Amino acid sequence: MQEADVRMVLEAIGSAAWRMNLDAFIEKLDARDDDYWREKFRDFQDMARSVAQFDSRTLYKLIS
């Protein structure tokens, strides 16, 4: 994995979190609209916010 790959993943996560609401999340995952998947949607949003706190170079160094 290269730093550019990490950057692409960060951008993809950020983009998905920005444009995806709960309905789209559930549809994308072919999941049910229940408490479990609502919580997973919140987890996804939280993860996207957390990972956005790092630049791609730092994350690349951490995972390589």
CHARMM-style PDB file with segment names, atoms N, HN, CA, C and O in Angstrom:
ATOM      1  N   MET     1       0.849  -1.178   0.000  1.00  0.00      PROA
ATOM      2  CA  MET     1       0.000   0.000   0.000  1.00  0.00      PROA
ATOM      3  C   MET     1       0.893   1.239   0.000  1.00  0.00      PROA
ATOM      4  O   MET     1       1.884   1.311   0.726  1.00  0.00      PROA
ATOM      5  N   GLN     2       0.524   2.189  -0.814  1.00  0.00      PROA
ATOM      6  HN  GLN     2      -0.281   2.130  -1.404  1.00  0.00      PROA
ATOM      7  CA  GLN     2       1.260   3.445  -0.931  1.00  0.00      PROA
ATOM      8  C   GLN     2       0.486   4.558  -0.218  1.00  0.00      PROA
ATOM      9  O   GLN     2      -0.695   4.404   0.097  1.00  0.00      PROA
ATOM     10  N   GLU     3       1.165   5.670   0.029  1.00  0.00      PROA
ATOM     11  HN  GLU     3       2.123   5.795  -0.226  1.00  0.00      PROA
ATOM     12  CA  GLU     3       0.488   6.815   0.646  1.00  0.00      PROA
ATOM     13  C   GLU     3      -0.695   7.279  -0.207  1.00  0.00      PROA
ATOM     14  O   GLU     3      -1.729   7.680   0.327  1.00  0.00      PROA
ATOM     15  N   ALA     4      -0.540   7.224  -1.526  1.00  0.00      PROA
ATOM     16  HN  ALA     4       0.300   6.898  -1.960  1.00  0.00      PROA
ATOM     17  CA  ALA     4      -1.635   7.624  -2.421  1.00  0.00      PROA
ATOM     18  C   ALA     4      -2.865   6.742  -2.223  1.00  0.00      PROA
ATOM     19  O   ALA     4      -3.992   7.224  -2.336  1.00  0.00      PROA
ATOM     20  N   ASP     5      -2.663   5.460  -1.932  1.00  0.00      PROA
ATOM     21  HN  ASP     5      -1.748   5.069  -1.841  1.00  0.00      PROA
ATOM     22  CA  ASP     5      -3.782   4.556  -1.662  1.00  0.00      PROA
ATOM     23  C   ASP     5      -4.515   4.979  -0.395  1.00  0.00      PROA
ATOM     24  O   ASP     5      -5.745   4.974  -0.344  1.00  0.00      PROA
ATOM     25  N   VAL     6      -3.751   5.340   0.616  1.00  0.00      PROA
ATOM     26  HN  VAL     6      -2.752   5.344   0.575  1.00  0.00      PROA
ATOM     27  CA  VAL     6      -4.340   5.798   1.874  1.00  0.00      PROA
ATOM     28  C   VAL     6      -5.152   7.065   1.617  1.00  0.00      PROA
ATOM     29  O   VAL     6      -6.267   7.203   2.120  1.00  0.00      PROA
ATOM     30  N   ARG     7      -4.597   7.981   0.841  1.00  0.00      PROA
ATOM     31  HN  ARG     7      -3.691   7.868   0.433  1.00  0.00      PROA
ATOM     32  CA  ARG     7      -5.297   9.222   0.506  1.00  0.00      PROA
ATOM     33  C   ARG     7      -6.618   8.919  -0.196  1.00  0.00      PROA
ATOM     34  O   ARG     7      -7.640   9.532   0.113  1.00  0.00      PROA
ATOM     35  N   MET     8      -6.600   7.978  -1.136  1.00  0.00      PROA
ATOM     36  HN  MET     8      -5.769   7.481  -1.387  1.00  0.00      PROA
ATOM     37  CA  MET     8      -7.826   7.618  -1.865  1.00  0.00      PROA
ATOM     38  C   MET     8      -8.871   7.025  -0.919  1.00  0.00      PROA
ATOM     39  O   MET     8     -10.059   7.321  -1.043  1.00  0.00      PROA
ATOM     40  N   VAL     9      -8.435   6.194   0.018  1.00  0.00      PROA
ATOM     41  HN  VAL     9      -7.470   5.954   0.119  1.00  0.00      PROA
ATOM     42  CA  VAL     9      -9.371   5.615   0.987  1.00  0.00      PROA
ATOM     43  C   VAL     9      -9.968   6.714   1.861  1.00  0.00      PROA
ATOM     44  O   VAL     9     -11.176   6.735   2.096  1.00  0.00      PROA
ATOM     45  N   LEU    10      -9.120   7.630   2.344  1.00  0.00      PROA
ATOM     46  HN  LEU    10      -8.138   7.612   2.153  1.00  0.00      PROA
ATOM     47  CA  LEU    10      -9.611   8.739   3.167  1.00  0.00      PROA
ATOM     48  C   LEU    10     -10.629   9.573   2.403  1.00  0.00      PROA
ATOM     49  O   LEU    10     -11.672   9.937   2.947  1.00  0.00      PROA
ATOM     50  N   GLU    11     -10.336   9.873   1.165  1.00  0.00      PROA
ATOM     51  HN  GLU    11      -9.489   9.578   0.722  1.00  0.00      PROA
ATOM     52  CA  GLU    11     -11.255  10.661   0.345  1.00  0.00      PROA
ATOM     53  C   GLU    11     -12.561   9.911   0.101  1.00  0.00      PROA
ATOM     54  O   GLU    11     -13.636  10.510   0.131  1.00  0.00      PROA
ATOM     55  N   ALA    12     -12.474   8.619  -0.138  1.00  0.00      PROA
ATOM     56  HN  ALA    12     -11.600   8.132  -0.163  1.00  0.00      PROA
ATOM     57  CA  ALA    12     -13.680   7.816  -0.378  1.00  0.00      PROA
ATOM     58  C   ALA    12     -14.555   7.750   0.872  1.00  0.00      PROA
ATOM     59  O   ALA    12     -15.777   7.874   0.781  1.00  0.00      PROA
ATOM     60  N   ILE    13     -13.942   7.555   2.030  1.00  0.00      PROA
ATOM     61  HN  ILE    13     -12.950   7.454   2.104  1.00  0.00      PROA
ATOM     62  CA  ILE    13     -14.700   7.515   3.286  1.00  0.00      PROA
ATOM     63  C   ILE    13     -15.354   8.865   3.540  1.00  0.00      PROA
ATOM     64  O   ILE    13     -16.538   8.934   3.870  1.00  0.00      PROA
ATOM     65  N   GLY    14     -14.590   9.931   3.386  1.00  0.00      PROA
ATOM     66  HN  GLY    14     -13.628   9.875   3.118  1.00  0.00      PROA
ATOM     67  CA  GLY    14     -15.132  11.265   3.612  1.00  0.00      PROA
ATOM     68  C   GLY    14     -16.273  11.589   2.674  1.00  0.00      PROA
ATOM     69  O   GLY    14     -17.291  12.142   3.089  1.00  0.00      PROA
ATOM     70  N   SER    15     -16.105  11.247   1.419  1.00  0.00      PROA
ATOM     71  HN  SER    15     -15.278  10.798   1.082  1.00  0.00      PROA
ATOM     72  CA  SER    15     -17.140  11.502   0.429  1.00  0.00      PROA
ATOM     73  C   SER    15     -18.409  10.704   0.730  1.00  0.00      PROA
ATOM     74  O   SER    15     -19.516  11.238   0.661  1.00  0.00      PROA
ATOM     75  N   ALA    16     -18.245   9.447   1.056  1.00  0.00      PROA
ATOM     76  HN  ALA    16     -17.346   9.013   1.111  1.00  0.00      PROA
ATOM     77  CA  ALA    16     -19.409   8.604   1.365  1.00  0.00      PROA
ATOM     78  C   ALA    16     -20.136   9.113   2.599  1.00  0.00      PROA
ATOM     79  O   ALA    16     -21.365   9.174   2.614  1.00  0.00      PROA
ATOM     80  N   ALA    17     -19.395   9.477   3.622  1.00  0.00      PROA
ATOM     81  HN  ALA    17     -18.396   9.427   3.609  1.00  0.00      PROA
ATOM     82  CA  ALA    17     -20.016   9.958   4.863  1.00  0.00      PROA
ATOM     83  C   ALA    17     -20.744  11.276   4.625  1.00  0.00      PROA
ATOM     84  O   ALA    17     -21.784  11.534   5.232  1.00  0.00      PROA
ATOM     85  N   TRP    18     -20.201  12.108   3.746  1.00  0.00      PROA
ATOM     86  HN  TRP    18     -19.356  11.899   3.253  1.00  0.00      PROA
ATOM     87  CA  TRP    18     -20.798  13.413   3.479  1.00  0.00      PROA
ATOM     88  C   TRP    18     -22.127  13.284   2.734  1.00  0.00      PROA
ATOM     89  O   TRP    18     -23.087  13.991   3.040  1.00  0.00      PROA
ATOM     90  N   ARG    19     -22.177  12.377   1.751  1.00  0.00      PROA
ATOM     91  HN  ARG    19     -21.398  11.803   1.502  1.00  0.00      PROA
ATOM     92  CA  ARG    19     -23.365  12.311   0.890  1.00  0.00      PROA
ATOM     93  C   ARG    19     -24.379  11.261   1.324  1.00  0.00      PROA
ATOM     94  O   ARG    19     -25.512  11.268   0.844  1.00  0.00      PROA
ATOM     95  N   MET    20     -23.997  10.362   2.219  1.00  0.00      PROA
ATOM     96  HN  MET    20     -23.076  10.355   2.609  1.00  0.00      PROA
ATOM     97  CA  MET    20     -24.854   9.229   2.535  1.00  0.00      PROA
ATOM     98  C   MET    20     -25.678   9.487   3.793  1.00  0.00      PROA
ATOM     99  O   MET    20     -25.143   9.775   4.863  1.00  0.00      PROA
ATOM    100  N   ASN    21     -26.990   9.375   3.632  1.00  0.00      PROA
ATOM    101  HN  ASN    21     -27.425   9.141   2.763  1.00  0.00      PROA
ATOM    102  CA  ASN    21     -27.858   9.432   4.803  1.00  0.00      PROA
ATOM    103  C   ASN    21     -28.172   7.995   5.240  1.00  0.00      PROA
ATOM    104  O   ASN    21     -27.708   7.034   4.627  1.00  0.00      PROA
ATOM    105  N   LEU    22     -28.954   7.867   6.291  1.00  0.00      PROA
ATOM    106  HN  LEU    22     -29.331   8.648   6.789  1.00  0.00      PROA
ATOM    107  CA  LEU    22     -29.266   6.539   6.832  1.00  0.00      PROA
ATOM    108  C   LEU    22     -29.927   5.649   5.784  1.00  0.00      PROA
ATOM    109  O   LEU    22     -29.570   4.479   5.652  1.00  0.00      PROA
ATOM    110  N   ASP    23     -30.877   6.188   5.046  1.00  0.00      PROA
ATOM    111  HN  ASP    23     -31.167   7.139   5.153  1.00  0.00      PROA
ATOM    112  CA  ASP    23     -31.569   5.380   4.032  1.00  0.00      PROA
ATOM    113  C   ASP    23     -30.599   4.844   2.982  1.00  0.00      PROA
ATOM    114  O   ASP    23     -30.664   3.673   2.610  1.00  0.00      PROA
ATOM    115  N   ALA    24     -29.710   5.697   2.512  1.00  0.00      PROA
ATOM    116  HN  ALA    24     -29.657   6.649   2.814  1.00  0.00      PROA
ATOM    117  CA  ALA    24     -28.730   5.266   1.503  1.00  0.00      PROA
ATOM    118  C   ALA    24     -27.763   4.233   2.081  1.00  0.00      PROA
ATOM    119  O   ALA    24     -27.387   3.281   1.397  1.00  0.00      PROA
ATOM    120  N   PHE    25     -27.363   4.420   3.328  1.00  0.00      PROA
ATOM    121  HN  PHE    25     -27.668   5.194   3.883  1.00  0.00      PROA
ATOM    122  CA  PHE    25     -26.470   3.480   4.016  1.00  0.00      PROA
ATOM    123  C   PHE    25     -27.111   2.097   4.078  1.00  0.00      PROA
ATOM    124  O   PHE    25     -26.484   1.092   3.743  1.00  0.00      PROA
ATOM    125  N   ILE    26     -28.356   2.064   4.508  1.00  0.00      PROA
ATOM    126  HN  ILE    26     -28.865   2.881   4.780  1.00  0.00      PROA
ATOM    127  CA  ILE    26     -29.076   0.793   4.634  1.00  0.00      PROA
ATOM    128  C   ILE    26     -29.264   0.139   3.265  1.00  0.00      PROA
ATOM    129  O   ILE    26     -29.089  -1.070   3.115  1.00  0.00      PROA
ATOM    130  N   GLU    27     -29.618   0.941   2.282  1.00  0.00      PROA
ATOM    131  HN  GLU    27     -29.760   1.923   2.403  1.00  0.00      PROA
ATOM    132  CA  GLU    27     -29.802   0.398   0.930  1.00  0.00      PROA
ATOM    133  C   GLU    27     -28.484  -0.155   0.385  1.00  0.00      PROA
ATOM    134  O   GLU    27     -28.454  -1.250  -0.176  1.00  0.00      PROA
ATOM    135  N   LYS    28     -27.400   0.598   0.549  1.00  0.00      PROA
ATOM    136  HN  LYS    28     -27.425   1.488   1.004  1.00  0.00      PROA
ATOM    137  CA  LYS    28     -26.088   0.184   0.038  1.00  0.00      PROA
ATOM    138  C   LYS    28     -25.666  -1.158   0.637  1.00  0.00      PROA
ATOM    139  O   LYS    28     -25.076  -1.994  -0.046  1.00  0.00      PROA
ATOM    140  N   LEU    29     -25.970  -1.349   1.905  1.00  0.00      PROA
ATOM    141  HN  LEU    29     -26.449  -0.669   2.460  1.00  0.00      PROA
ATOM    142  CA  LEU    29     -25.567  -2.579   2.586  1.00  0.00      PROA
ATOM    143  C   LEU    29     -26.625  -3.677   2.518  1.00  0.00      PROA
ATOM    144  O   LEU    29     -26.433  -4.770   3.052  1.00  0.00      PROA
ATOM    145  N   ASP    30     -27.731  -3.379   1.864  1.00  0.00      PROA
ATOM    146  HN  ASP    30     -27.887  -2.491   1.430  1.00  0.00      PROA
ATOM    147  CA  ASP    30     -28.842  -4.331   1.790  1.00  0.00      PROA
ATOM    148  C   ASP    30     -29.204  -4.817   3.188  1.00  0.00      PROA
ATOM    149  O   ASP    30     -29.351  -6.013   3.441  1.00  0.00      PROA
ATOM    150  N   ALA    31     -29.343  -3.841   4.087  1.00  0.00      PROA
ATOM    151  HN  ALA    31     -29.223  -2.869   3.882  1.00  0.00      PROA
ATOM    152  CA  ALA    31     -29.607  -4.129   5.502  1.00  0.00      PROA
ATOM    153  C   ALA    31     -31.042  -3.730   5.857  1.00  0.00      PROA
ATOM    154  O   ALA    31     -31.763  -3.136   5.055  1.00  0.00      PROA
ATOM    155  N   ARG    32     -31.419  -4.069   7.062  1.00  0.00      PROA
ATOM    156  HN  ARG    32     -30.833  -4.551   7.713  1.00  0.00      PROA
ATOM    157  CA  ARG    32     -32.734  -3.693   7.567  1.00  0.00      PROA
ATOM    158  C   ARG    32     -32.631  -2.379   8.328  1.00  0.00      PROA
ATOM    159  O   ARG    32     -31.587  -2.072   8.903  1.00  0.00      PROA
ATOM    160  N   ASP    33     -33.694  -1.616   8.335  1.00  0.00      PROA
ATOM    161  HN  ASP    33     -34.542  -1.866   7.868  1.00  0.00      PROA
ATOM    162  CA  ASP    33     -33.745  -0.394   9.123  1.00  0.00      PROA
ATOM    163  C   ASP    33     -34.148  -0.786  10.550  1.00  0.00      PROA
ATOM    164  O   ASP    33     -35.324  -0.793  10.915  1.00  0.00      PROA
ATOM    165  N   ASP    34     -33.118  -1.111  11.335  1.00  0.00      PROA
ATOM    166  HN  ASP    34     -32.163  -1.105  11.038  1.00  0.00      PROA
ATOM    167  CA  ASP    34     -33.364  -1.478  12.724  1.00  0.00      PROA
ATOM    168  C   ASP    34     -32.308  -0.813  13.608  1.00  0.00      PROA
ATOM    169  O   ASP    34     -31.411  -0.127  13.117  1.00  0.00      PROA
ATOM    170  N   ASP    35     -32.428  -1.025  14.899  1.00  0.00      PROA
ATOM    171  HN  ASP    35     -33.156  -1.583  15.298  1.00  0.00      PROA
ATOM    172  CA  ASP    35     -31.517  -0.378  15.854  1.00  0.00      PROA
ATOM    173  C   ASP    35     -30.054  -0.712  15.581  1.00  0.00      PROA
ATOM    174  O   ASP    35     -29.188   0.157  15.689  1.00  0.00      PROA
ATOM    175  N   TYR    36     -29.779  -1.951  15.232  1.00  0.00      PROA
ATOM    176  HN  TYR    36     -30.483  -2.657  15.144  1.00  0.00      PROA
ATOM    177  CA  TYR    36     -28.402  -2.362  14.982  1.00  0.00      PROA
ATOM    178  C   TYR    36     -27.787  -1.543  13.852  1.00  0.00      PROA
ATOM    179  O   TYR    36     -26.691  -1.001  13.999  1.00  0.00      PROA
ATOM    180  N   TRP    37     -28.497  -1.453  12.714  1.00  0.00      PROA
ATOM    181  HN  TRP    37     -29.387  -1.894  12.594  1.00  0.00      PROA
ATOM    182  CA  TRP    37     -27.940  -0.755  11.551  1.00  0.00      PROA
ATOM    183  C   TRP    37     -27.962   0.760  11.724  1.00  0.00      PROA
ATOM    184  O   TRP    37     -27.130   1.455  11.141  1.00  0.00      PROA
ATOM    185  N   ARG    38     -28.897   1.283  12.515  1.00  0.00      PROA
ATOM    186  HN  ARG    38     -29.573   0.718  12.989  1.00  0.00      PROA
ATOM    187  CA  ARG    38     -28.849   2.716  12.833  1.00  0.00      PROA
ATOM    188  C   ARG    38     -27.595   3.023  13.644  1.00  0.00      PROA
ATOM    189  O   ARG    38     -26.943   4.044  13.429  1.00  0.00      PROA
ATOM    190  N   GLU    39     -27.266   2.142  14.568  1.00  0.00      PROA
ATOM    191  HN  GLU    39     -27.796   1.313  14.743  1.00  0.00      PROA
ATOM    192  CA  GLU    39     -26.042   2.313  15.364  1.00  0.00      PROA
ATOM    193  C   GLU    39     -24.799   2.191  14.482  1.00  0.00      PROA
ATOM    194  O   GLU    39     -23.849   2.956  14.651  1.00  0.00      PROA
ATOM    195  N   LYS    40     -24.793   1.245  13.547  1.00  0.00      PROA
ATOM    196  HN  LYS    40     -25.564   0.624  13.410  1.00  0.00      PROA
ATOM    197  CA  LYS    40     -23.656   1.093  12.628  1.00  0.00      PROA
ATOM    198  C   LYS    40     -23.499   2.342  11.748  1.00  0.00      PROA
ATOM    199  O   LYS    40     -22.380   2.737  11.422  1.00  0.00      PROA
ATOM    200  N   PHE    41     -24.620   2.958  11.367  1.00  0.00      PROA
ATOM    201  HN  PHE    41     -25.529   2.637  11.632  1.00  0.00      PROA
ATOM    202  CA  PHE    41     -24.550   4.201  10.597  1.00  0.00      PROA
ATOM    203  C   PHE    41     -23.886   5.296  11.426  1.00  0.00      PROA
ATOM    204  O   PHE    41     -23.031   6.025  10.922  1.00  0.00      PROA
ATOM    205  N   ARG    42     -24.274   5.412  12.687  1.00  0.00      PROA
ATOM    206  HN  ARG    42     -24.968   4.819  13.096  1.00  0.00      PROA
ATOM    207  CA  ARG    42     -23.631   6.401  13.572  1.00  0.00      PROA
ATOM    208  C   ARG    42     -22.152   6.070  13.749  1.00  0.00      PROA
ATOM    209  O   ARG    42     -21.314   6.971  13.765  1.00  0.00      PROA
ATOM    210  N   ASP    43     -21.828   4.798  13.881  1.00  0.00      PROA
ATOM    211  HN  ASP    43     -22.509   4.065  13.868  1.00  0.00      PROA
ATOM    212  CA  ASP    43     -20.419   4.386  13.992  1.00  0.00      PROA
ATOM    213  C   ASP    43     -19.638   4.780  12.737  1.00  0.00      PROA
ATOM    214  O   ASP    43     -18.504   5.248  12.831  1.00  0.00      PROA
ATOM    215  N   PHE    44     -20.243   4.592  11.572  1.00  0.00      PROA
ATOM    216  HN  PHE    44     -21.165   4.212  11.496  1.00  0.00      PROA
ATOM    217  CA  PHE    44     -19.592   4.959  10.319  1.00  0.00      PROA
ATOM    218  C   PHE    44     -19.333   6.466  10.268  1.00  0.00      PROA
ATOM    219  O   PHE    44     -18.244   6.902   9.897  1.00  0.00      PROA
ATOM    220  N   GLN    45     -20.331   7.249  10.640  1.00  0.00      PROA
ATOM    221  HN  GLN    45     -21.216   6.894  10.942  1.00  0.00      PROA
ATOM    222  CA  GLN    45     -20.154   8.702  10.663  1.00  0.00      PROA
ATOM    223  C   GLN    45     -19.047   9.102  11.650  1.00  0.00      PROA
ATOM    224  O   GLN    45     -18.210   9.948  11.337  1.00  0.00      PROA
ATOM    225  N   ASP    46     -19.049   8.495  12.833  1.00  0.00      PROA
ATOM    226  HN  ASP    46     -19.729   7.808  13.087  1.00  0.00      PROA
ATOM    227  CA  ASP    46     -18.015   8.784  13.836  1.00  0.00      PROA
ATOM    228  C   ASP    46     -16.632   8.397  13.324  1.00  0.00      PROA
ATOM    229  O   ASP    46     -15.666   9.138  13.507  1.00  0.00      PROA
ATOM    230  N   MET    47     -16.542   7.239  12.685  1.00  0.00      PROA
ATOM    231  HN  MET    47     -17.327   6.637  12.537  1.00  0.00      PROA
ATOM    232  CA  MET    47     -15.270   6.789  12.132  1.00  0.00      PROA
ATOM    233  C   MET    47     -14.766   7.753  11.071  1.00  0.00      PROA
ATOM    234  O   MET    47     -13.578   8.072  11.038  1.00  0.00      PROA
ATOM    235  N   ALA    48     -15.651   8.217  10.209  1.00  0.00      PROA
ATOM    236  HN  ALA    48     -16.617   7.957  10.235  1.00  0.00      PROA
ATOM    237  CA  ALA    48     -15.262   9.153   9.150  1.00  0.00      PROA
ATOM    238  C   ALA    48     -14.739  10.455   9.757  1.00  0.00      PROA
ATOM    239  O   ALA    48     -13.741  11.003   9.289  1.00  0.00      PROA
ATOM    240  N   ARG    49     -15.413  10.952  10.798  1.00  0.00      PROA
ATOM    241  HN  ARG    49     -16.224  10.507  11.179  1.00  0.00      PROA
ATOM    242  CA  ARG    49     -14.935  12.171  11.461  1.00  0.00      PROA
ATOM    243  C   ARG    49     -13.586  11.942  12.127  1.00  0.00      PROA
ATOM    244  O   ARG    49     -12.707  12.801  12.069  1.00  0.00      PROA
ATOM    245  N   SER    50     -13.424  10.800  12.752  1.00  0.00      PROA
ATOM    246  HN  SER    50     -14.139  10.102  12.799  1.00  0.00      PROA
ATOM    247  CA  SER    50     -12.169  10.510  13.462  1.00  0.00      PROA
ATOM    248  C   SER    50     -10.993  10.357  12.507  1.00  0.00      PROA
ATOM    249  O   SER    50      -9.925  10.925  12.735  1.00  0.00      PROA
ATOM    250  N   VAL    51     -11.186   9.597  11.450  1.00  0.00      PROA
ATOM    251  HN  VAL    51     -12.053   9.136  11.265  1.00  0.00      PROA
ATOM    252  CA  VAL    51     -10.087   9.357  10.511  1.00  0.00      PROA
ATOM    253  C   VAL    51      -9.723  10.647   9.770  1.00  0.00      PROA
ATOM    254  O   VAL    51      -8.582  10.810   9.337  1.00  0.00      PROA
ATOM    255  N   ALA    52     -10.676  11.554   9.622  1.00  0.00      PROA
ATOM    256  HN  ALA    52     -11.603  11.421   9.973  1.00  0.00      PROA
ATOM    257  CA  ALA    52     -10.410  12.824   8.946  1.00  0.00      PROA
ATOM    258  C   ALA    52      -9.481  13.726   9.758  1.00  0.00      PROA
ATOM    259  O   ALA    52      -8.976  14.724   9.243  1.00  0.00      PROA
ATOM    260  N   GLN    53      -9.257  13.380  11.016  1.00  0.00      PROA
ATOM    261  HN  GLN    53      -9.667  12.569  11.435  1.00  0.00      PROA
ATOM    262  CA  GLN    53      -8.359  14.163  11.861  1.00  0.00      PROA
ATOM    263  C   GLN    53      -6.887  13.922  11.517  1.00  0.00      PROA
ATOM    264  O   GLN    53      -6.007  14.634  12.000  1.00  0.00      PROA
ATOM    265  N   PHE    54      -6.630  12.931  10.694  1.00  0.00      PROA
ATOM    266  HN  PHE    54      -7.344  12.352  10.301  1.00  0.00      PROA
ATOM    267  CA  PHE    54      -5.264  12.573  10.300  1.00  0.00      PROA
ATOM    268  C   PHE    54      -5.050  12.848   8.823  1.00  0.00      PROA
ATOM    269  O   PHE    54      -5.961  12.685   8.011  1.00  0.00      PROA
ATOM    270  N   ASP    55      -3.853  13.260   8.484  1.00  0.00      PROA
ATOM    271  HN  ASP    55      -3.113  13.392   9.144  1.00  0.00      PROA
ATOM    272  CA  ASP    55      -3.517  13.397   7.076  1.00  0.00      PROA
ATOM    273  C   ASP    55      -3.046  12.034   6.563  1.00  0.00      PROA
ATOM    274  O   ASP    55      -2.701  11.147   7.344  1.00  0.00      PROA
ATOM    275  N   SER    56      -3.040  11.888   5.249  1.00  0.00      PROA
ATOM    276  HN  SER    56      -3.320  12.608   4.615  1.00  0.00      PROA
ATOM    277  CA  SER    56      -2.721  10.591   4.652  1.00  0.00      PROA
ATOM    278  C   SER    56      -1.294  10.148   4.965  1.00  0.00      PROA
ATOM    279  O   SER    56      -1.041   8.955   5.130  1.00  0.00      PROA
ATOM    280  N   ARG    57      -0.375  11.083   5.046  1.00  0.00      PROA
ATOM    281  HN  ARG    57      -0.581  12.053   4.912  1.00  0.00      PROA
ATOM    282  CA  ARG    57       1.020  10.717   5.336  1.00  0.00      PROA
ATOM    283  C   ARG    57       1.149  10.103   6.732  1.00  0.00      PROA
ATOM    284  O   ARG    57       1.833   9.095   6.910  1.00  0.00      PROA
ATOM    285  N   THR    58       0.488  10.713   7.718  1.00  0.00      PROA
ATOM    286  HN  THR    58      -0.068  11.532   7.573  1.00  0.00      PROA
ATOM    287  CA  THR    58       0.537  10.195   9.086  1.00  0.00      PROA
ATOM    288  C   THR    58      -0.096   8.813   9.160  1.00  0.00      PROA
ATOM    289  O   THR    58       0.472   7.895   9.752  1.00  0.00      PROA
ATOM    290  N   LEU    59      -1.274   8.665   8.559  1.00  0.00      PROA
ATOM    291  HN  LEU    59      -1.735   9.411   8.078  1.00  0.00      PROA
ATOM    292  CA  LEU    59      -1.928   7.350   8.573  1.00  0.00      PROA
ATOM    293  C   LEU    59      -1.086   6.309   7.839  1.00  0.00      PROA
ATOM    294  O   LEU    59      -0.976   5.168   8.287  1.00  0.00      PROA
ATOM    295  N   TYR    60      -0.501   6.696   6.725  1.00  0.00      PROA
ATOM    296  HN  TYR    60      -0.591   7.623   6.361  1.00  0.00      PROA
ATOM    297  CA  TYR    60       0.361   5.767   5.997  1.00  0.00      PROA
ATOM    298  C   TYR    60       1.497   5.290   6.885  1.00  0.00      PROA
ATOM    299  O   TYR    60       1.793   4.096   6.916  1.00  0.00      PROA
ATOM    300  N   LYS    61       2.130   6.188   7.597  1.00  0.00      PROA
ATOM    301  HN  LYS    61       1.889   7.158   7.572  1.00  0.00      PROA
ATOM    302  CA  LYS    61       3.236   5.814   8.490  1.00  0.00      PROA
ATOM    303  C   LYS    61       2.751   4.886   9.597  1.00  0.00      PROA
ATOM    304  O   LYS    61       3.456   3.955   9.989  1.00  0.00      PROA
ATOM    305  N   LEU    62       1.554   5.139  10.095  1.00  0.00      PROA
ATOM    306  HN  LEU    62       0.982   5.895   9.777  1.00  0.00      PROA
ATOM    307  CA  LEU    62       1.020   4.310  11.182  1.00  0.00      PROA
ATOM    308  C   LEU    62       0.713   2.880  10.738  1.00  0.00      PROA
ATOM    309  O   LEU    62       0.911   1.933  11.500  1.00  0.00      PROA
ATOM    310  N   ILE    63       0.235   2.728   9.518  1.00  0.00      PROA
ATOM    311  HN  ILE    63       0.074   3.497   8.899  1.00  0.00      PROA
ATOM    312  CA  ILE    63      -0.222   1.395   9.098  1.00  0.00      PROA
ATOM    313  C   ILE    63       0.797   0.642   8.244  1.00  0.00      PROA
ATOM    314  O   ILE    63       0.597  -0.537   7.953  1.00  0.00      PROA
ATOM    315  N   SER    64       1.872   1.291   7.842  1.00  0.00      PROA
ATOM    316  HN  SER    64       2.035   2.249   8.078  1.00  0.00      PROA
ATOM    317  CA  SER    64       2.842   0.585   7.005  1.00  0.00      PROA
ATOM    318  C   SER    64       3.976   0.014   7.832  1.00  0.00      PROA
ATOM    319  OT1 SER    64       4.883  -0.614   7.285  1.00  0.00      PROA
TER     320      SER     64
END
